[in-house]
Amino acid sequence: MAPFLQKFFPAVLRKMAEAKTNMYCMYDSQVLTLFTSSLYVAGLASSLVASRLTAAIGRRNIMVLGGITFLAGAGINGGAENIAMLILGRILLGFGVGFTNQATPIYLSEVAPSKWRGAFNTGFQFFIGIGVVVSNCINFGTAKLSWGWRLSLGLAGVPAAVMTIGALFITDSPSSLVERGKVEKARSSLQKVRGKDIDVEAELGDIMKSSEIAKASADESFLTIFERKYRPHLIMAIAIPSFQQLTGINIIAFYAPQLFQSVGFGSDSALIASIILGLVNLGSILVSTGVVDRYGRRSLFLVGGVLMFVCQIAVSFVLAYASGVAGNKEMSRGYAILVLALMCVYAAGFGWSWGPLAWLIPSEIFPIKIRATGQSIAVAMNFAITFVLSQTFLTMLCHFKFGTFLFYAGWIGIMTLFIAFFLPETKGIPLDSMYAVWERHWFWRRFVKD
């Protein structure tokens, strides 16, 4: 939004007005990227703290804490008068996101029946997708108002308020309650989520056994994940969230209006293109929700990876041909639409693979002994890689030009091969029996078996 840039980032507006600036360097500003990426530094810190807090006070209470923190950050951003207030608001937003990203996927995996756990957990990414689409619609609707940016930033508090209030009306997960010694409340919670006519004693017994094992090593809970038998869990906790960000999807989502405006769309058209991209991603997440527990995680990962790899290479070639190697040729509207179409196919591939599954896999593979620690590492890695990429994307786009998309294509190729060789299928496996999939795997069994 021009009024927002004029108030906080006037240098960007001046750069946009310079005729000599090529299309790739229009938004290259470290201050602008710091506004975006500061959220991820805070998210990284809070996700590490949240590991202990989640175990100590429960998943539900962490979601409440995250919602309140996010609400405060949205309020400060909406009323910001200077860069410092913007950054402070983003930091509070980051703490809120860090807390909820730590607690919510674990909560969903712990309360979901094994046969539907994939569908439950992809719902987490689905509602993130809804948030992206709604935020782009709000940006489009408020773009013409001089104070529209305040409304756009401040309305982020609405979903935070809904989540906070909603979390107050749910019970904590049975695993969390048992972990804190509240067995009767855990039985009641389990009965509520499974149904009154279901005998939950066997499942509760399994949860209690897992909890006893976890308590036996409570004093070394963080270091436990570095033991040899948990090597595959540690590798996945690092690799899966890192690879999700190295697909480039979040960078493209965050900077989509700037990206599309850079390749030939006007400012209003760029916002519309971002909305279209978000809707495609949302629809593909629904596809994933419907088939993830039928066809499994690996097949969706592989199909999505191949699709994204091809699209990123195609985007790179179109940009190189249509705008010139230096990016100083004016791109025709036809080629700009082709870029949008390719990005939509790419977003669809992400939406049924790395989007929801990168949250699902870490939430279901850890035994309760290392579950909070493993999820904390996974969330922290997600924020760390996102921070680095968001802080460098616009500069990379300016210097690498169309080669930026080849950079992401290379990573997509690597991560697709990683999934093919090293990720076992986990569909339909109860959380407390997940050790079996590692014992049967051709590579990981050397670590998990004595």
Protein Blocks (a to p, Z undefined) as FASTA:
>chain_A
ZZlmmmmmmmlmmmmmpmklcfklmmgcfklmmmmmmmmmmmmmmmmmmmmmmmmnojkl
mmmmmmmmmmmmmmmmmmpcbfklmmmmmmmmmmmmmmmmmmmmmmmmmmpcfklmmmmm
mmmmmmmmmmmmmmmmmmmmmmmpmklmmmmmmmmmmmmmmmmmmmmmpccdfklmmmno
paklmmmmmmmmnopkbcfklmmmmmmmmmmmmmmmmmmmmmmmmpmklmmmmmmmmmmm
mmmmmnommmmmmmmmmmmmmnopafklmmmmmmmmmmmmmmmmmmmmmmmmmnommlmm
mmmmmmmmmmmmmmmmmmmmmnojnopaccdfklmmmmmmmmmmmmmmmmmmmmmmmmmm
mmmmpcfklmmmmmmmmmmmmmmmmmmmmmmmmmmmmmnmmmlmmmmmmmmmmmmmmmmm
mmccfehiafklmmmmmmmpmklmmmmpZZ
